[in-house]
Amino acid sequence: MHFQELIHHRQSVRRYSNQEIDPSLLNKCLEAARLAPSASNSQPWTFVVVNDPELKNKVAAQTYDKVVNFNKFAQDAPALIVFVIEKPKVITRVGAFIKNKEYPLIDIGIAAEHFCLQAAEEGLGTCMLGWFNERPIQKLLHIPENKTIGVIVTVGYPSADYKQRHKSRKSFDEVVKYNSYTT
Ligand SMILES: Cc1cc2nc3c(=O)[nH]c(=O)nc-3n(C[C@H](O)[C@H](O)[C@H](O)COP(=O)(O)O)c2cc1C
C-alpha cells in the first residue's frame, strides 16, 4: 500500500474474527514500533504482548466495566499489546523538566501508531485503548508499580463483515495554519 492509502485504510477495528495471528506478522508490527523515533533517542518503552488466551481475557476485562463498557470488544481480540513507558535518558528528563514537555508520552504514541500502521498494511486490525484499570493490569503482567502504561493496543483480523468507515475529522482549514496561528 502507498502511504496515503495506508493512512486512509487504517481505522480503529472493534470487531475481530477468531483467526490466529502468525507470530512473524506480530513481530513485524513490533519491529515497526521498535524503530519509532523518540526524544533524544531514549526509546522509553517496553512492549508486552499478551496472547495467552486466559491472561489476555483477564487483561481485557480490566478495560471496561458494567457502566463504562465501550471497550468490551477487547475480549474478542486475539492479542493485546501493552505499551509500558520506561524512564527516558537523563538528558531527556532534564529537557522535559526545563521545557515542561512529556516526551515519553509523545514517544509511546508514535511507537503505538507505527505498530498500528504496520498491522494495517498486513491486513490486521487494531484499536488503541486509553481507558483501562492500570494497577490490576500491572499486577497481571508483573509490571512494576512505578511504571506507567501509556496505551494498550488490541490486534487481530477484522471480522469478515467489517467495513471501511468514512473518516470523521476536522477540516483541513480548521487544523492547518500557515505562518500564524491566528488568521
Ligand atoms: C490515545 C488514544 C486512546 C484511545 N482510547 C480508546 C479507547 O479506550 N476505546 C476505543 O474504543 N477507542 C479508543 N481510541 C480510538 C479512537 O477513538 C479513534 O482513533 C478515533 O475515534 C478515530 O477513529 P479511527 O481510529 O477509526 O480513525 C483511542 C485512540 C487514541 C489515539
The ligand as an SDF file (V2000), in Angstrom:
LIG
                    3D

 31 33  0  0  0  0  0  0  0  0999 V2000
   -4.6170    7.7210   22.8950 C   0  0  0  0  0  0  0  0  0  0  0  0
   -5.8490    7.0450   22.3340 C   0  0  0  0  0  0  0  0  0  0  0  0
   -6.7310    6.4150   23.1970 C   0  0  0  0  0  0  0  0  0  0  0  0
   -7.8690    5.7650   22.6890 C   0  0  0  0  0  0  0  0  0  0  0  0
   -8.6800    5.0730   23.5440 N   0  0  0  0  0  0  0  0  0  0  0  0
   -9.7090    4.3630   23.0450 C   0  0  0  0  0  0  0  0  0  0  0  0
  -10.4830    3.5170   23.9050 C   0  0  0  0  0  0  0  0  0  0  0  0
  -10.2470    3.3920   25.1000 O   0  0  0  0  0  0  0  0  0  0  0  0
  -11.5040    2.8160   23.3280 N   0  0  0  0  0  0  0  0  0  0  0  0
  -11.7800    2.8820   21.9840 C   0  0  0  0  0  0  0  0  0  0  0  0
  -12.7110    2.2050   21.5480 O   0  0  0  0  0  0  0  0  0  0  0  0
  -11.0630    3.6730   21.1510 N   0  0  0  0  0  0  0  0  0  0  0  0
  -10.0290    4.3930   21.6460 C   0  0  0  0  0  0  0  0  0  0  0  0
   -9.2410    5.1450   20.8030 N   0  0  0  0  0  0  0  0  0  0  0  0
   -9.5440    5.1600   19.3530 C   0  0  0  0  0  0  0  0  0  0  0  0
  -10.1520    6.4900   18.9190 C   0  0  0  0  0  0  0  0  0  0  0  0
  -11.4750    6.5690   19.3620 O   0  0  0  0  0  0  0  0  0  0  0  0
  -10.0540    6.5840   17.3790 C   0  0  0  0  0  0  0  0  0  0  0  0
   -8.7080    6.5620   16.9910 O   0  0  0  0  0  0  0  0  0  0  0  0
  -10.7130    7.8520   16.8250 C   0  0  0  0  0  0  0  0  0  0  0  0
  -12.0770    7.8640   17.1000 O   0  0  0  0  0  0  0  0  0  0  0  0
  -10.5110    7.9670   15.3040 C   0  0  0  0  0  0  0  0  0  0  0  0
  -11.0590    6.8450   14.6450 O   0  0  0  0  0  0  0  0  0  0  0  0
  -10.1690    5.8670   13.7400 P   0  0  0  0  0  0  0  0  0  0  0  0
   -9.0580    5.3170   14.6080 O   0  0  0  0  0  0  0  0  0  0  0  0
  -11.1300    4.7770   13.3200 O   0  0  0  0  0  0  0  0  0  0  0  0
   -9.6390    6.6410   12.5930 O   0  0  0  0  0  0  0  0  0  0  0  0
   -8.1370    5.7950   21.2970 C   0  0  0  0  0  0  0  0  0  0  0  0
   -7.2430    6.4520   20.4340 C   0  0  0  0  0  0  0  0  0  0  0  0
   -6.1030    7.0480   20.9400 C   0  0  0  0  0  0  0  0  0  0  0  0
   -5.1320    7.6940   19.9800 C   0  0  0  0  0  0  0  0  0  0  0  0
  1  2  1  0
  2  3  1  0
  2 30  2  0
  3  4  2  0
  4  5  1  0
  4 28  1  0
  5  6  2  0
  6  7  1  0
  6 13  1  0
  7  8  2  0
  7  9  1  0
  9 10  1  0
 10 11  2  0
 10 12  1  0
 12 13  2  0
 13 14  1  0
 14 15  1  0
 14 28  1  0
 15 16  1  0
 16 17  1  0
 16 18  1  0
 18 19  1  0
 18 20  1  0
 20 21  1  0
 20 22  1  0
 22 23  1  0
 23 24  1  0
 24 25  2  0
 24 26  1  0
 24 27  1  0
 28 29  2  0
 29 30  1  0
 30 31  1  0
M  END
$$$$
